[in-house]
Amino acid sequence: MNKTVLDAKGLTRKFLEAPNEIVVLNGVNLSVREGDSVAILGASGSGKSTLLHLLGGLDNPSSGVVQLMGDDFSNMQERDRDGARNRSLGFVYQFHHLLQEFDATDNVAMPLMIARMEKEQARARARAILQKVGLGARMQHMPSELSGGERQRVAIARALVIKPKCLLADEPTGNLDGAAASAVFDLMLELTTAQSMSFVVVTHDESLAARCARRFRLIQGQLEEVV
């Protein structure tokens, strides 16, 4: 049986907007195993991104717990959680957040260099993953010289270069047109499947979500599996 990578139990997230308390998530459970592809659907404002932030340790639940590789991720000390996140999770967002002053290779190598990998080794690994995402001829291009789809491929390469256990993606194609969105989504599925990596994506696009093995819909703070 495949290992459980992420396990969320009873996740609740409340926000205080005086004088009211807003309950965004209310007792969400989700288990993601090695090699799973999971899509989370929901209307705008339903809490999809909030759930992804909790799964990624970028925010703390009001109650409940997230386990990452069997460890109590949500209650770790900040330094330990940062280390666990950097080892095991990759993130892709709607906007690529590339560093404009660096070329594609150095953008992708950045997480490795932050982790103190020797620069040329980090750049070599970055070049290898850029080949995999179809940007072998664009490695020395600056973000301003790349198309929207190419910039998002660089962002995917940057997320995957650390060889994470799970890729978390928040509306990763929301800024792309139909053809580019489809190609980028297929690329993420292909690369995560090839590496037995888990893939959790938040999207409003039903057709893209249908390509994942499991689909859930977030309705009034509750997660319901789409059968």
C-alpha positions in Angstrom: 0.0 0.0 0.0 1.3 3.5 -0.9 2.4 5.7 2.0 0.2 8.5 3.2 2.0 11.8 2.4 -0.6 14.3 3.7 -3.3 13.5 6.2 -5.7 16.2 7.3 -8.0 15.5 10.2 -10.8 17.8 11.4 -9.4 20.9 9.9 -11.3 24.1 10.9 -10.3 27.6 9.9 -12.1 30.6 11.4 -11.4 34.3 10.8 -12.6 37.1 13.0 -14.1 40.0 11.1 -15.5 42.1 14.0 -18.1 41.6 15.2 -18.5 38.3 13.3 -16.6 35.0 13.2 -16.3 33.6 9.7 -16.0 29.8 9.5 -14.3 29.1 6.2 -13.5 25.4 6.8 -15.4 23.2 9.2 -14.0 19.8 10.0 -12.3 18.9 6.7 -10.7 15.5 6.4 -8.4 14.5 3.5 -5.8 11.8 3.0 -3.4 12.0 0.2 -1.3 9.0 -0.6 1.9 8.6 -2.6 1.1 8.9 -6.3 -2.4 10.4 -5.7 -3.7 13.1 -8.0 -6.4 15.1 -6.2 -8.4 18.1 -7.5 -10.3 20.4 -5.1 -13.1 22.3 -6.7 -15.3 25.0 -5.4 -16.8 28.4 -6.0 -14.7 31.6 -5.6 -14.4 32.3 -1.8 -15.3 28.7 -0.8 -12.0 28.2 1.0 -10.0 26.2 -1.6 -6.8 28.3 -1.2 -7.2 28.4 2.6 -7.3 24.6 2.6 -4.2 24.4 0.4 -2.3 26.8 2.7 -3.2 24.6 5.7 -2.0 21.5 3.8 1.2 23.2 2.9 1.9 24.5 6.4 1.6 28.1 5.3 -1.2 28.8 7.7 -2.3 27.3 11.0 -5.7 25.6 11.5 -8.1 26.9 14.2 -8.5 23.3 15.1 -7.6 19.9 13.7 -4.2 18.7 12.5 -2.2 18.1 9.3 0.4 15.3 9.2 3.2 15.3 6.6 4.9 12.0 6.1 3.5 10.8 9.4 4.7 13.8 11.4 2.4 16.4 13.1 3.1 19.1 10.6 0.7 21.8 11.8 2.0 21.8 15.4 5.7 21.9 14.6 7.9 24.7 15.6 8.2 27.2 12.8 11.8 26.3 12.0 11.1 22.6 11.9 8.0 23.1 9.8 10.0 25.3 7.3 12.5 22.5 7.0 9.9 19.8 6.5 8.1 21.9 3.9 11.3 22.6 1.9 12.1 18.9 1.9 8.8 17.4 1.0 6.5 20.0 -0.7 6.6 21.9 -3.9 4.3 24.8 -4.7 2.9 26.3 -7.9 0.7 29.3 -7.9 -1.5 31.1 -10.4 1.2 33.8 -10.8 4.7 32.4 -11.3 6.6 34.7 -8.9 9.8 34.4 -10.8 12.7 36.6 -10.0 13.0 39.0 -12.9 16.8 39.6 -12.5 17.6 35.9 -12.9 17.4 33.7 -16.0 15.3 30.5 -16.1 18.2 28.3 -14.9 19.0 30.4 -11.8 15.3 30.8 -11.0 14.9 27.0 -10.9 18.2 26.5 -9.1 17.3 29.0 -6.3 15.6 26.6 -3.9 18.6 24.3 -4.1 21.1 27.2 -3.5 19.0 28.4 -0.6 19.4 24.8 0.8 23.1 25.4 0.4 23.7 23.1 -2.5 26.9 24.0 -4.4 25.9 26.5 -7.2 27.1 24.5 -10.2 25.5 21.3 -9.0 22.2 23.2 -8.4 22.4 24.7 -11.9 23.0 21.3 -13.4 19.9 19.9 -11.7 18.0 22.9 -12.8 19.0 22.4 -16.4 17.9 18.8 -16.3 14.4 19.6 -15.0 14.1 22.5 -17.5 14.7 19.9 -20.3 11.9 17.8 -18.8 9.4 20.7 -19.0 10.3 21.4 -22.6 12.5 24.5 -22.1 15.9 23.2 -23.1 16.3 26.0 -25.6 15.1 28.7 -23.1 17.4 28.1 -20.1 19.3 31.4 -20.4 16.2 33.5 -21.1 15.0 36.1 -18.6 11.3 35.9 -17.4 10.5 39.0 -19.5 11.6 37.0 -22.6 9.3 34.1 -22.0 5.6 33.6 -22.8 3.1 33.1 -20.0 3.0 29.4 -20.5 6.8 29.2 -20.5 7.1 31.2 -17.3 4.6 28.8 -15.6 6.7 25.9 -16.8 9.7 27.5 -15.2 7.7 27.8 -12.0 6.8 24.1 -12.2 10.4 23.2 -12.7 11.4 25.3 -9.7 8.8 23.4 -7.6 9.9 20.0 -8.7 13.7 20.6 -8.6 13.8 19.7 -4.9 12.1 16.3 -5.7 9.2 16.8 -3.3 6.9 14.1 -2.1 3.9 16.3 -3.1 3.2 19.1 -5.5 0.6 21.6 -4.3 -0.9 23.8 -7.0 -3.2 26.8 -6.5 -5.1 27.7 -9.7 -1.9 27.0 -11.6 -3.5 27.6 -15.0 -5.8 30.5 -14.0 -3.6 33.0 -15.8 -3.3 31.1 -19.1 -5.4 30.7 -22.1 -7.2 27.4 -22.9 -4.4 25.7 -25.0 -1.6 26.8 -22.7 -3.6 25.9 -19.6 -4.3 22.4 -20.9 -0.6 21.8 -21.8 0.7 23.1 -18.4 -1.9 20.9 -16.5 -1.0 17.8 -18.5 2.7 18.5 -17.8 2.2 18.6 -14.1 0.2 15.3 -14.1 2.8 13.7 -16.4 5.8 14.7 -14.2 4.2 13.9 -10.9 3.0 10.5 -12.2 6.5 9.7 -13.6 8.0 10.3 -10.2 5.3 8.7 -8.1 4.7 12.1 -6.6 1.4 13.2 -5.0 -0.4 16.1 -6.7 -3.0 18.3 -5.1 -4.5 21.0 -7.2 -7.1 23.7 -6.4 -9.0 24.7 -9.6 -12.3 26.0 -10.7 -11.9 24.3 -14.1 -14.1 21.2 -14.2 -12.4 19.8 -17.3 -8.9 20.0 -15.9 -10.1 18.5 -12.5 -11.6 15.6 -14.4 -8.0 14.5 -15.4 -7.2 13.8 -11.7 -7.8 10.4 -10.2 -9.8 11.9 -7.3 -12.0 15.0 -7.1 -13.5 16.8 -4.2 -15.8 19.8 -3.9 -15.7 22.3 -1.1 -19.2 23.4 -0.1 -20.0 25.5 2.9 -16.7 24.5 4.6 -17.1 20.8 4.0 -15.2 18.6 1.5 -17.3 16.2 -0.5 -15.8 13.6 -2.8 -17.1 13.7 -6.4 -18.0 10.1 -7.4 
